[in-house]
Amino acid sequence: MANLTLSITDELYRKMAKHPEYRWSEVARQAIEAQLADAELLSDLKAIAKAQKEFKAGKTIPLEVVIKKLGLEHELQR
């Protein structure tokens, strides 16, 4: 597992120290995971919007290319 060094203000550190019942590294890890999930969702939504715009403009993509980009090749083998 990789390590991350995080700088926080002295005030924030004092407040955190008053609550030793929390595993602050886990709190930070969960916050980072949530932010990344939001970023990935936003990227997906942007890609969908772009695809819809291209579709409306008459641009099409072969089904095989879509399947490969989505990583669904294994679904075709069923």
C-alpha positions, 0 to 999 in steps of 0.5 A: 500500500502506498503512503501519502503525506498530508499537510493540515493547519495547526487548528485542524490538527488540534481539533482532530486531536480532540477526537482520537476515536476516529481513524483519521487516515481512514477518514481521509482515504474515504474522502479521497475515494468519494472524490475520485468516484465523483470525478470518474462519474463526471468523466463518464457523463462527459463522455456520454454527452460527447457521444450523444452530440456525435450521434446527433451529428450523424457520426456512428461507431462500429459496435465492435469498437464500442464493445472493445472500449467498454471492455465487454469482449467477454460478454460476447463469448457467452 
